[in-house]
């Protein structure tokens, strides 16, 4: 089934890019990355899918897009009842967001949801997304070795892990083979170029050449052939993809498609506050900082007043890290948290607080994840359609200014 609108299908053919064949659909070879908290909600994910790409919701704390669910879970006593109420509200929000995105997408594209393996309600979120009828489950921030088990009753739902090197791909594929399931695609995320939580053990590893697309993509394809895998698993290159030339380069290496986060975050349909988009659009590579997140993974974000102040005292906070008697948010958003669990080598702040502040455009308090590299439209905020056309046409093709925000 061709799931691309006619006007973008014509651009795809002229671009000489290969379409993405996934889930029985012919798609643009472009994934929109899942970005939380709430940056990629139903407006963004549904719109990307409507134009023939892969639109991706982020499952983390989606209640923040629903005033009634926030009202139900605000001001509760910090006990197990609050935790249960917040978790239930977030599951209800996943269902609402999947359905709302589906209404926007119609029969076009493909609708996915990103669920981090590191979140406390990972299994419950996967089950809810499956029950809500999402097309694909994308999982990063940890090895989702149990995902085939969780999705056993939903064989038609696509399962897509996010990994960063060939060794991780080999490990996961071999484990999944024992469960009679292969990934439907694999996102290969370059830690030196992506934003958010990064797939390296420590910050010092971000520049390791084993993550380079020129190495990891051919190594993965060679592994598939040596392992006798009959159906080649599509590889989706993520991190630093900003242009038609970038997409051609990774397709020439053997990738089936690409994933972009930041360029979609700053579109008019992006679900975050306009000030959030401005911060990301105006940031340059020299404005970014690499640090250890509360989940223990390296992270990359814009140097805002809050992040600069935190990094100055991080070593002091880590030196006095201790287990908290309760989570400061009344619910365990992460399975392991540097602040809550007193892990001295990990970040010592509440990531839900900081990401929620970014979502509402609070520059003083927010944590603004961003990938490396200049954006396709510089500091302009343009539509999803404009972005897709630019990626398929190249910067030399001028797009009508009437579509600008």
PyMOL commands that set and color helices and strands:
alter all, ss='L'
color gray80, all
select helices_A, chain A and resi 6-15+42-50+62-65+67-72+80-105+122-131+147-150+166-177+203-205+209-211+213-226+244-253+262-265+274-282+285-287+305-319+351-359+384-393+401-403
alter helices_A, ss='H'
color red, helices_A
select strands_A, chain A and resi 20-22+25-27+30-32+54-58+110-114+136-139+158-163+185-189+196-197+234-238+257-260+288-292+298-302
alter strands_A, ss='S'
color yellow, strands_A
deselect
rebuild
show_as cartoon
